[in-house]
Amino acid sequence: MPVVTLVAAVHPEMPALLDELADAVARTLGLGRGDVIVTHVPAAAMAVNGIGAAGELTWPIVTLHGSDRGRDRMEAARAAAAASVRSWAERTGTAVEGVWTQWLTPMPT
């Protein structure tokens, strides 16, 4: 069961984005209802070196945590997550300079 963490600024339409992220990752991986968990970690402030407070500049960070599903499937899920964030941002008029995504697998024991 993949667990997705989204680090981004607070937004009134965040619940819709969380649903979209969960659905996009599940659909891409061929998973069923309830098989993907998404959590939001609010970023209260952002800064850019040499500039200071970032204001409207946003760089959402999407981390997918899950077992190794093969490079192609993990890359497809990452791409789907990033596309979901970009689509949501466009629809809500939210400034997004880029979306950082990564897939993390558990450390071997």
C-alpha positions, 0 to 999 in steps of 0.5 A: 500500500503506497503512502504519499506525502505532499508537502505544500502550502495550505490551500482551501482546495487541498482536500480535492488535491489529496483525493486526486493524488490518491486516485492518480497513483492508484489508477497508474499502479492498478490498485483498488479503492483504499489502496493508496494513502495521501497525507498533507504536510503544510509548509507554513513558509518558504524562502529562496536563497538570495531572495528571502521569503518566496511569497507566491513561489511554490514547489510542492514536494510529493514523496511516494513511499512503497515497496519496489514495483519496478522502475517503469511503474514507479516512474509512471506513478511519480509522473502521474502524481506530478501531473495531478498536482500541476492540473490541480494548480492550473484549475485553482489558479495556484502558482506552481514553479515546479513539482518535486517527486520521488519514490522511496522504498523501505531500507533493507533490514 
